[in-house]
């Protein structure tokens, strides 16, 4: 576990060791590809154990990811020292990393961060400078979001380093895009 100090605020995080799924092969020689496409982009996806998060993850795989991209999975928790929470999050991220490789052939990096979800997602976006931050939403009404607050709304207004894509949830609940 490491603690990152930025300004006065700090937050803790733990790296998740994911299984290596990508075989080592030489870089393809693609003359018509642009440098960014060859190099790949970083795409940050906020995940949790809910169906709306899974729907946003599926949306990112289908609509956003390309072969050379790296998918950064971030899960915000109240404490990274809690082993039960860490192990449950690790299993979730391992499952998502395998699915990302099987569906879109992209590699994944996972990180569990401690703190307020909106704030730590914005800090992770500032650290990574991703092409996009993708997150799900519960589908609350405008009034409920204003009264109760929303992580998506917070990130939309406060994340300056990357565009925030908020994927609305499906009415079917657990059904995903795939």
VONUZA-626993 format. One record per residue (C-alpha): residue in three letters; y, x, z. Coordinates in steps of 0.1 Angstrom, whole numbers, padded with zeros to 4 digits, always signed. Each point is the difference from the previous one (the first is absolute). Example, Ala and Ser with C-alpha at 12.3 -4.5 7.8 and 13.67 -1.06 7.14 Angstrom:
BEGIN
ALA-0045+0123+0078 SER+0034+0014-0007 
END
This chain:
BEGIN
UNK+0000+0000+0000 UNK+0034+0013-0008 UNK+0035-0012+0009 UNK+0028+0001-0025 UNK+0035+0005+0013 UNK+0028-0014-0022 UNK+0034-0003+0015 UNK-0006-0016+0034 UNK-0029-0023-0008 UNK-0035+0013-0002 UNK-0033-0015-0011 UNK-0036+0010+0003 UNK-0026-0001-0027 UNK-0036+0010-0006 UNK-0014+0010-0034 UNK-0031-0018-0011 UNK-0028+0021-0015 UNK-0012-0019-0030 UNK-0032+0008-0019 UNK+0005+0022-0031 UNK-0008-0023-0029 UNK+0016+0018-0029 UNK-0020+0026-0018 UNK+0017+0033-0007 UNK+0008+0001-0038 UNK+0025+0021-0020 UNK+0033-0016-0009 UNK-0002-0018-0033 UNK+0023+0012-0028 UNK+0020-0030-0009 UNK+0028+0010-0024 UNK+0016-0035-0002 UNK+0001-0006+0037 UNK+0033+0006+0018 UNK+0002+0024+0029 UNK+0002-0028+0026 UNK-0030-0018-0013 UNK-0021+0032+0000 UNK+0012+0009+0035 UNK-0005-0035+0014 UNK+0021-0020+0023 UNK-0002-0007+0037 UNK-0004-0037+0009 UNK+0004-0010+0036 UNK-0020-0031+0010 UNK+0004-0016+0034 UNK-0034-0013+0012 UNK-0013-0019+0030 UNK-0031-0021+0007 UNK+0015-0032-0015 UNK-0008-0017-0033 UNK+0037+0002-0012 UNK-0002+0038+0003 UNK-0032+0001-0020 UNK+0016-0021-0026 UNK+0029+0024-0003 UNK-0024+0030-0002 UNK-0019-0018-0028 UNK+0033-0007-0018 UNK+0010+0036+0002 UNK-0033+0012-0014 UNK+0001-0024-0029 UNK+0037+0000-0009 UNK+0014+0033+0012 UNK-0026+0028+0002 UNK-0007+0025-0028 UNK-0027+0027-0002 UNK+0020+0029+0014 UNK+0017-0020+0028 UNK-0006+0005+0037 UNK-0003-0031+0022 UNK+0014+0006+0035 UNK-0014-0026+0024 UNK+0021-0004+0032 UNK-0010-0021+0030 UNK+0025-0005+0028 UNK-0015-0004+0035 UNK+0013-0002+0035 UNK-0019+0031+0012 UNK-0018+0027-0020 UNK-0016+0012+0032 UNK-0021-0032+0003 UNK-0034+0011-0015 UNK-0012-0036-0006 UNK+0031-0008-0021 UNK-0002+0034-0018 UNK-0037-0004-0009 UNK+0005-0036-0013 UNK+0030+0012-0021 UNK-0020+0029-0012 UNK-0028-0022-0012 UNK+0024-0023-0018 UNK+0017+0029-0018 UNK-0033+0016-0010 UNK-0010-0033-0015 UNK+0033-0004-0019 UNK-0002+0037-0012 UNK-0034-0006-0015 UNK+0012-0032-0016 UNK+0031+0018-0014 UNK-0022+0026-0016 UNK-0025-0025-0014 UNK+0026-0023-0014 UNK+0028+0022-0012 UNK-0014+0036+0003 UNK+0029+0011+0022 UNK-0002+0022+0031 UNK+0011-0013+0033 UNK+0016+0016+0031 UNK+0001-0020+0032 UNK+0022+0003+0031 UNK+0001-0021+0032 UNK+0035+0000+0014 UNK+0012-0011+0034 UNK+0030-0022+0005 UNK+0019-0030-0013 UNK-0015-0007-0035 UNK+0033-0003-0018 UNK+0015+0031+0014 UNK-0030+0022-0005 UNK-0006-0012-0036 UNK+0036+0009-0009 UNK-0005+0034+0016 UNK-0032+0006-0019 UNK+0018-0011-0032 UNK+0028+0025+0008 UNK-0026+0027+0006 UNK-0021-0006-0032 UNK+0027-0012-0024 UNK-0025-0023-0017 UNK+0004-0018-0033 UNK-0004-0033+0020 UNK-0008-0015+0034 UNK-0023-0029-0004 UNK-0006-0025+0028 UNK-0013-0035+0005 UNK+0018-0029+0016 UNK-0012-0029+0021 UNK+0018-0025-0021 UNK+0023-0013+0027 UNK+0030-0021-0010 UNK+0035+0015-0001 UNK+0009-0016+0033 UNK-0031+0014+0018 UNK+0006+0035-0014 UNK+0036+0000+0012 UNK-0009-0013+0035 UNK-0032+0020+0006 UNK+0008+0030-0021 UNK-0021+0014-0028 UNK-0013+0035-0007 UNK+0004-0005-0037 UNK+0036-0012+0004 UNK+0007+0030+0023 UNK-0014+0025-0025 UNK+0018-0017-0029 UNK+0034+0004+0017 UNK-0006+0034+0017 UNK-0023+0021-0023 UNK+0024+0019-0023 UNK-0024+0026-0014 UNK-0024-0023-0019 UNK+0000-0034-0016 UNK-0018-0025+0022 UNK-0024-0024-0016 UNK-0009-0030+0021 UNK-0031-0018-0013 UNK-0002-0036+0010 UNK-0033-0011+0016 UNK-0025-0022-0017 UNK-0003-0036+0012 UNK-0038+0004+0001 UNK+0002+0024+0030 UNK-0028+0025-0002 UNK-0003-0001-0038 UNK+0013+0032-0017 UNK+0012+0007-0035 UNK-0032+0017-0011 
END
